């Protein structure tokens, strides 16, 4: 028989009846909990049946399925040992397992990943969005060229261009969100592509991923832009600016990886980016060569 236990932090779980009447600790917040005795009187004054939990406990448990480490039995009442057991259980739950295959076989697999049935539909949808995106960009450039040749912009042309740019931004943000999810899931060891979904949250599904991509490019190209604005550019010519820009583009993949995993602009640390490339320089070169 399972006993429903509810914590003030919102966690709800079920325990075996052998823990009835004892004290436990919530795995989510660590607060002390008292496990109710199922043989005690229920809220209606009746003693529940052997396979029936009290009504109040049923209402609290619902359909929640939270896996907890076992609570120490009466033979183990040492608080320090109990704390170590809970910490060990949490560490095992959060442990990151070693990859099943090596880096280079996994890199080769990326070339035919889109052919797998579980990823084919997602790849086709992404390709379709890229086609629409390219068509919208071409339409905007065509209208801009016509306006430039005429010399004046009509109201109708500006309205059409504004609508096209709006949908272009939506598709660009959706694609950026998908690619950030791909980077994050790959970093976690997932083999399949994430689903291309758009919820009713324009900020997290469109604008925020788009801004993160823009920040990544600004971060890697800003040194070249600053160099071009100095007198060094006028003396040495364009070659140093191109070299600095090329170095920035070389660091762009690990930059967007840092932003995707950190999920914040605050995770953009130059020292972390440089150390990451330095420690994985050969695989990093391999990714660039294959790309």
C-alpha positions as CSV (number, residue, x, y, z in Angstrom):
1,X,0.0,0.0,0.0
2,X,1.3,3.4,-1.0
3,X,1.1,6.5,1.3
4,X,0.8,9.9,-0.3
5,X,3.1,12.6,1.1
6,X,3.0,16.2,0.2
7,X,5.7,18.8,0.9
8,X,5.3,22.6,1.3
9,X,7.6,23.1,-1.7
10,X,5.1,21.5,-4.0
11,X,6.7,18.1,-4.3
12,X,4.3,15.1,-4.1
13,X,5.3,11.5,-3.9
14,X,4.3,8.1,-2.6
15,X,6.1,5.9,0.0
16,X,5.7,2.3,1.1
17,X,3.5,1.8,4.2
18,X,6.5,0.5,6.1
19,X,7.5,4.2,6.6
20,X,4.1,5.0,8.2
21,X,4.3,7.3,11.2
22,X,8.0,8.1,10.7
23,X,9.8,11.3,9.7
24,X,11.5,11.7,6.3
25,X,13.2,14.4,4.2
26,X,12.0,15.9,0.9
27,X,14.4,15.1,-1.9
28,X,13.6,18.5,-3.6
29,X,14.1,21.0,-0.7
30,X,15.3,18.8,2.2
31,X,12.5,19.8,4.5
32,X,11.4,17.4,7.3
33,X,8.2,15.6,6.6
34,X,5.9,13.3,8.6
35,X,4.7,10.2,6.9
36,X,1.0,9.7,7.9
37,X,-0.2,6.5,9.3
38,X,-2.8,4.8,7.0
39,X,-4.4,3.1,9.9
40,X,-5.2,6.4,11.6
41,X,-8.7,7.7,11.2
42,X,-9.4,9.3,7.8
43,X,-11.0,12.7,7.4
44,X,-14.5,11.2,7.4
45,X,-13.8,9.2,10.6
46,X,-13.6,5.8,8.9
47,X,-10.6,3.5,8.9
48,X,-9.4,3.0,5.2
49,X,-9.3,-0.5,3.7
50,X,-6.1,-2.4,3.2
51,X,-5.7,-1.3,-0.4
52,X,-7.2,2.1,-0.1
53,X,-5.4,5.3,0.9
54,X,-7.3,8.1,2.8
55,X,-9.2,10.5,0.6
56,X,-7.0,13.4,1.6
57,X,-3.9,11.5,0.6
58,X,-5.4,10.5,-2.8
59,X,-6.2,14.1,-3.5
60,X,-2.6,15.2,-2.7
61,X,-0.8,12.5,-4.7
62,X,-2.8,12.7,-8.0
63,X,-0.8,11.2,-10.9
64,X,2.7,12.5,-9.8
65,X,5.5,10.1,-10.3
66,X,8.6,11.3,-8.5
67,X,11.4,8.8,-7.9
68,X,13.1,9.2,-4.5
69,X,16.1,7.5,-2.9
70,X,15.0,5.0,-0.2
71,X,14.4,6.5,3.2
72,X,16.7,4.9,5.9
73,X,15.0,2.2,7.9
74,X,15.0,1.9,11.7
75,X,18.3,0.2,11.6
76,X,20.0,3.4,10.2
77,X,19.1,6.5,12.2
78,X,22.5,8.2,11.9
79,X,21.7,11.7,10.4
80,X,25.2,12.1,8.9
81,X,25.0,8.7,7.2
82,X,21.5,9.5,6.0
83,X,22.7,12.8,4.5
84,X,25.5,11.0,2.7
85,X,23.1,8.4,1.3
86,X,20.8,11.1,0.0
87,X,23.7,13.1,-1.5
88,X,25.0,9.9,-3.2
89,X,21.5,9.1,-4.6
90,X,21.3,12.6,-6.1
91,X,24.8,12.4,-7.5
92,X,23.9,9.1,-9.2
93,X,20.7,10.5,-10.6
94,X,22.5,13.6,-12.0
95,X,25.6,11.7,-13.2
96,X,26.7,12.1,-16.9
97,X,27.5,8.8,-18.5
98,X,30.4,8.3,-20.8
99,X,29.6,8.5,-24.6
100,X,28.8,5.2,-26.2
101,X,31.0,5.9,-29.3
102,X,34.1,8.0,-29.8
103,X,34.3,11.6,-31.2
104,X,35.3,10.7,-34.8
105,X,32.7,8.0,-35.4
106,X,30.1,10.4,-34.0
107,X,31.3,13.2,-36.3
108,X,31.0,10.9,-39.3
109,X,27.5,9.9,-38.2
110,X,26.5,13.6,-38.5
111,X,26.8,13.4,-42.3
112,X,24.0,10.8,-42.6
113,X,22.0,11.7,-39.5
114,X,19.3,13.3,-41.6
115,X,18.6,10.0,-43.4
116,X,17.4,8.3,-40.2
117,X,13.6,7.9,-40.1
118,X,13.3,9.6,-36.8
119,X,15.2,12.7,-38.1
120,X,14.0,12.8,-41.8
121,X,10.7,14.6,-41.1
122,X,12.5,17.3,-39.0
123,X,15.1,17.8,-41.7
124,X,12.5,18.2,-44.4
125,X,10.6,20.8,-42.3
126,X,13.9,22.7,-41.7
127,X,14.7,22.6,-45.4
128,X,11.2,23.9,-46.2
129,X,11.6,26.8,-43.8
130,X,15.0,27.7,-45.3
131,X,13.4,27.7,-48.7
132,X,10.7,30.1,-47.6
133,X,13.3,32.2,-45.8
134,X,15.4,32.5,-48.9
135,X,12.3,33.4,-51.0
136,X,11.3,36.2,-48.6
137,X,14.9,37.6,-48.6
138,X,14.9,37.5,-52.5
139,X,11.5,39.3,-52.6
140,X,12.7,42.0,-50.2
141,X,15.9,42.6,-52.2
142,X,13.8,42.8,-55.4
143,X,11.5,45.4,-54.0
144,X,14.4,47.4,-52.5
145,X,16.1,47.3,-55.9
146,X,13.0,48.6,-57.7
147,X,12.6,51.4,-55.1
148,X,16.3,52.3,-55.5
149,X,15.9,52.5,-59.3
150,X,12.8,54.6,-59.2
151,X,14.2,56.9,-56.5
152,X,11.0,57.1,-54.4
153,X,9.3,54.5,-52.2
154,X,5.5,54.2,-52.4
155,X,3.3,53.4,-49.5
156,X,2.3,50.0,-51.0
157,X,5.9,49.0,-51.6
158,X,6.9,49.9,-48.0
159,X,3.9,48.0,-46.6
160,X,4.8,44.9,-48.6
161,X,8.4,45.1,-47.6
162,X,7.5,45.5,-43.9
163,X,5.2,42.4,-44.0
164,X,7.9,40.4,-45.8
165,X,10.6,41.5,-43.2
166,X,8.2,40.6,-40.3
167,X,7.7,37.0,-41.6
168,X,11.4,36.7,-42.4
169,X,12.2,37.6,-38.8
170,X,9.7,35.0,-37.5
171,X,11.2,32.3,-39.6
172,X,14.8,33.3,-38.7
173,X,14.0,33.3,-35.0
174,X,12.3,29.8,-35.3
175,X,15.4,28.4,-37.1
176,X,17.7,30.0,-34.5
177,X,15.7,28.4,-31.7
178,X,15.9,25.0,-33.5
179,X,19.7,25.2,-33.9
180,X,20.2,26.2,-30.3
181,X,18.2,23.2,-29.3
182,X,20.3,21.0,-31.5
183,X,23.5,22.3,-29.9
184,X,22.1,21.9,-26.4
185,X,20.8,18.4,-27.0
186,X,24.0,17.3,-28.7
187,X,26.1,18.6,-25.8
188,X,23.9,16.5,-23.5
189,X,24.7,13.4,-25.5
190,X,21.4,13.1,-27.4
191,X,21.6,11.4,-30.8
192,X,18.3,12.4,-32.4
193,X,17.3,15.8,-33.6
194,X,14.9,17.8,-31.4
195,X,11.4,18.5,-32.7
196,X,10.8,21.7,-34.6
197,X,8.1,23.2,-32.4
198,X,6.9,26.8,-31.8
199,X,4.8,27.5,-28.7
200,X,2.8,30.6,-27.9
201,X,5.8,32.4,-26.5
202,X,7.2,34.9,-29.1
203,X,10.1,36.0,-26.8
204,X,11.6,32.5,-26.0
205,X,10.7,31.0,-29.3
206,X,11.7,33.8,-31.7
207,X,13.3,36.9,-30.3
208,X,15.6,35.4,-27.7
209,X,17.2,32.8,-29.9
210,X,17.6,35.4,-32.7
211,X,19.3,37.8,-30.3
212,X,21.6,35.1,-29.0
213,X,22.8,34.4,-32.6
214,X,23.2,38.1,-33.2
215,X,25.2,38.5,-30.0
216,X,27.5,35.6,-31.0
217,X,28.4,37.2,-34.3
218,X,28.9,40.6,-32.7
219,X,31.2,39.1,-30.2
220,X,33.5,37.4,-32.7
221,X,33.5,40.3,-35.3
222,X,33.7,43.2,-32.9
223,X,37.6,43.1,-32.7
224,X,37.8,43.4,-36.5
225,X,35.3,46.2,-36.5
226,X,37.1,48.1,-33.8
227,X,40.4,47.6,-35.7
228,X,39.0,49.0,-38.9
229,X,38.0,52.2,-37.1
230,X,41.5,52.9,-35.9
231,X,44.4,54.5,-37.7
232,X,46.1,51.1,-37.9
233,X,43.7,50.2,-40.7
234,X,44.6,53.2,-42.8
235,X,48.4,52.4,-42.5
236,X,48.4,48.7,-42.8
237,X,45.5,48.2,-45.2
238,X,42.7,45.7,-45.2
239,X,44.8,42.5,-44.6
240,X,45.0,42.8,-40.7
241,X,41.3,43.4,-40.5
242,X,40.6,40.3,-42.6
243,X,42.9,38.2,-40.4
244,X,41.2,39.3,-37.2
245,X,37.8,38.7,-38.7
246,X,38.9,35.2,-39.8
247,X,40.1,34.4,-36.3
248,X,36.7,35.6,-34.9
249,X,34.8,33.4,-37.4
250,X,37.1,30.5,-36.4
251,X,35.9,30.9,-32.8
252,X,32.2,31.3,-33.7
253,X,31.1,27.6,-33.3
254,X,32.4,27.4,-29.7
255,X,31.0,30.9,-29.0
256,X,27.5,29.8,-30.0
257,X,28.0,26.6,-28.1
258,X,28.8,28.6,-25.0
259,X,25.7,30.7,-25.4
260,X,23.4,27.7,-26.1
261,X,24.6,25.7,-23.1
262,X,24.8,28.7,-20.8
263,X,21.5,30.0,-22.1
264,X,22.6,33.5,-21.2
265,X,24.8,36.3,-22.5
266,X,26.6,36.2,-19.2
267,X,28.1,32.8,-20.1
268,X,30.0,34.5,-23.0
269,X,33.5,34.4,-21.4
270,X,36.5,34.8,-23.8
271,X,38.8,32.9,-21.4
272,X,36.4,30.0,-21.4
273,X,36.1,30.0,-25.2
274,X,39.8,30.1,-25.8
275,X,40.6,27.3,-23.2
276,X,37.9,25.1,-24.8
277,X,39.4,25.5,-28.2
278,X,42.9,24.9,-26.9
279,X,41.9,21.7,-25.1
280,X,40.1,20.3,-28.1
281,X,42.1,21.8,-30.9
282,X,42.4,18.8,-33.2
283,X,38.7,17.7,-33.0
284,X,37.8,21.4,-33.4
285,X,39.9,21.6,-36.6
286,X,38.2,18.4,-37.7
287,X,34.8,19.9,-37.3
288,X,35.8,22.9,-39.3
289,X,37.4,20.9,-42.0
290,X,34.3,18.7,-42.3
291,X,32.0,21.7,-42.3
